[in-house]
Amino acid sequence: MMEQTTIRKGTSRIVRSIVVALVVTTLAGCATSQGSDPQPSADEIHRDLLVLDAHMDTAINFGRECWDFSEAHPLESEIAQVDLGRMAAGNLDGGFFVIFTSQGPLTAEGYRAALEHARQRSDTIDRELAKFPEMVGLATTAAEAEALNAQGKLIAFKSIENSYPIGDDLSLMREFYEAGVRMAGPVHGGTNQLADSSTDDVRWNGLSPLGKEWVGEMNRLGIIIDASHSSDAVLDQMLALSKAPIILSHSSPRSAYDHPRNIDDNRIRAIAAKGGAVCMSSIFLSELDLSGERGELFDRYDSIAQMSPAEQRELSRRWRALDATQPLWGSSFDQYVEALLHLIDVAGVDHVCFGTDWDGGGGIDGLMDITDLPAVTARLIDAGYSREDIAKMTSGNVLRILRAVEAMRER
């Protein structure tokens, strides 16, 4: 299965070219011309694009007993939204696998525990990727990502969600850079030693003094700054301080749903003016429903890698059953598309990307896992966007920002 999926992904363009050539040859002496050649379908266009997602929490599933990352798992019976099998089928070429650390106490002990967790999560990503070298490779530059794609391999970047684990030691960012991290955000759901969170109390009125130094260190190392989860004041200060473009790896327009995790139009324009991009997410297009059983399962998902196969299956079964009766989000696919088109209209096609928050709470009816991504491409085509426009949004803008950050490091 692994070899077959890799061949299908890596040679899809060649195979389609051969098929088209055979059809043209066969029909050459038959019926008269029926007009221009048929246009490629949205699925075909999507498979030909380089498609990256800027924020995938899939590493939460790495290390699960009897769970194979290389397989294409059926969504109906599996909680994970991303695996190599579904990626290789032509829906997603790669993206940023997240080293996530939940916010803990701002103490020496809290920092030590968080650092140990982040190091382990980074190592876990490395071990999982190493199992399937014929299918996927770790990329640390835009050129490496393009080279992997040219080889027919899937692309894995690393990112950090919440830089809390570095404590007050900025030199630890170099350690994570050397481990392959190329994107990082300062904060998550709770205000920490670096910055105010968009969903917690204000402590610093933006970045802390250490957080301002963190911005400079990110520029110096060549790591993309991710402003998702940061407060508005933090984002404003990042834009003023950073000498490289900034990204929001998984955020939605505030016009679609008024929530502090989302971004307003003026700040979308400010990010675009500095060369950055906003990656459209599927979260907070409505209120999050974590009541009752859904909240219990959400909390348990964090430890799925420590569960027995039977416990994993039961968690997945209950999770998917709730999708029909108590979805995490009350938004529809049409609402998602409307918000996406608004984001494009405000930012421009050069400053939009995708970060659905797979395996971290993302996904709505009609966009529940990566097999639904061609539907997004189809809607963009219907809205009049060209293949070139869509290619910028599916990967070109992220790789452009990565190149800008790489150039900053070299300088």
Secondary structure, 3 states (H helix, E strand, C coil): CHHHHHHHHHCHHHHHHHHHHHHHHHHCCCCCCCCCCCCCCHHHHHHHCCCEEEEECHHHHCCCCCCCCCCCCCHHHCCCCCCHHHHHHHHCCEEEEEEECCCCCCCHHHHHHHHHHHHHHHHHHHHHHHCCCCCEEECCCHHHHHHHHHCCCEEEEEEEECCHHHCCCCCHHHHHHHCCEEEEECCCCCCCCCECECCCCCCCCCECHHHHHHHHHHHHHCCEEECCCECHHHHHHHHHHCCCCEEEEEECECCCCCCCCCECHHHHHHHHHCCCEEEECCCCCCCECCCHHHHHHHHHHCCHHHCCHHHHHHHHHHHHHHHHHCCCECCCHHHHHHHHHHHHHHHCHHHEEECCCECCCCCECCECCHHHHHHHHHHHHHCCCCHHHHHHHHHHHHHHHHHHHHHHHHC
